Amino acid sequence: MIRRIDPDTTMSRATVHNGVIYFCGHVAPGADMTEQATKLLTRYEELLLENGSDKDHILFATIYVTDMALKGEFNAVWDKWLHPGCAPARVCVEAGLGGGGFLVEVAITAALLEA
């Protein structure tokens, strides 16, 4: 069974299948990478908990940054956010994010706690 969370015509906020939740990419407003990353990861922590998972159960993350020179600043926030020994597989790529002043977008796949 596939469960779609907040679906619309183009996409769903998340999709759940076989004990795994797949989130669409999320962004957060902020003056710089540190502020955007902090807000974004705080929101992901809330989304994970609301949907039956947590940051220790993240399986994979795709991180899009507008400039690879900002990757280290993102990683500093990311590394503090994760619990030791719980870093997921991930990829980080440089991409245009379509305006809005966003510097980073993150899409996460996580195992459900009950799975």
C-alpha positions in Angstrom: 0.0 0.0 0.0 1.2 3.5 -0.8 0.2 6.4 1.4 0.6 10.0 0.0 0.9 12.9 2.5 -0.6 16.2 1.4 -0.9 15.3 -2.3 -1.7 17.8 -5.0 -1.6 17.7 -8.8 2.1 17.9 -9.1 3.5 16.2 -6.0 3.0 15.0 -2.5 4.8 16.4 0.6 5.8 12.8 1.3 5.1 9.2 0.3 5.1 6.2 2.5 5.7 2.6 1.3 7.0 -0.5 2.9 8.1 1.1 6.1 9.9 4.0 4.4 9.0 7.6 4.1 10.2 9.7 1.1 10.0 13.4 1.6 10.0 16.0 -1.2 12.6 18.7 -1.0 12.2 21.4 1.6 13.7 24.8 2.0 13.6 27.5 4.7 14.0 31.2 4.7 17.0 32.9 6.3 19.7 35.5 5.8 22.6 33.0 5.3 23.3 29.3 4.9 23.6 28.7 8.7 20.2 30.2 9.4 18.5 28.4 6.5 20.1 25.1 7.4 19.2 25.4 11.0 15.6 26.2 10.3 15.3 23.6 7.6 16.7 20.8 9.8 14.5 21.9 12.7 11.5 21.6 10.4 12.6 18.2 9.2 12.9 17.0 12.7 9.2 18.0 13.3 8.1 16.4 10.0 9.9 13.2 10.8 8.3 13.0 14.2 4.8 13.9 12.8 5.1 11.1 10.3 6.4 8.3 12.5 10.2 8.6 12.2 13.1 10.6 13.6 16.5 11.8 12.5 18.2 8.7 13.7 16.3 6.7 11.1 17.2 8.8 8.1 18.5 6.5 5.3 19.4 8.9 2.6 19.6 12.7 2.1 19.9 14.6 -1.1 21.3 18.1 -0.5 21.1 20.8 -3.1 23.3 23.9 -2.6 23.4 27.0 -4.8 27.2 27.2 -4.5 29.6 24.4 -3.4 31.5 27.1 -1.5 28.6 27.0 1.0 28.8 23.2 1.6 31.1 23.5 4.6 28.8 25.9 6.3 25.8 23.5 5.7 27.9 20.6 6.9 28.7 22.4 10.2 25.0 22.7 11.0 24.2 19.1 9.6 27.0 17.5 11.7 25.8 19.2 14.9 22.2 18.2 14.2 22.9 14.5 13.7 23.4 12.2 16.6 26.9 10.5 16.6 26.9 7.3 14.6 23.6 8.1 12.8 24.9 9.9 9.6 22.9 8.6 6.6 24.1 8.0 3.1 23.9 11.3 1.3 24.8 13.3 -1.8 25.4 17.0 -2.1 25.1 18.7 -5.5 25.2 22.3 -6.8 21.9 23.4 -8.3 19.9 26.5 -9.1 16.9 26.6 -6.7 14.6 28.8 -8.7 15.0 32.1 -6.8 13.5 33.1 -3.5 16.9 33.6 -1.9 17.1 29.9 -0.9 20.7 28.6 -0.6 19.9 25.0 0.2 17.2 22.4 -0.4 17.1 18.9 1.3 15.1 15.8 0.4 15.2 13.0 2.9 14.3 9.3 2.9 13.8 7.7 6.3 12.7 4.4 7.9 9.5 4.5 10.0 10.0 3.7 13.7 7.4 0.9 13.5 9.0 -0.8 10.5 
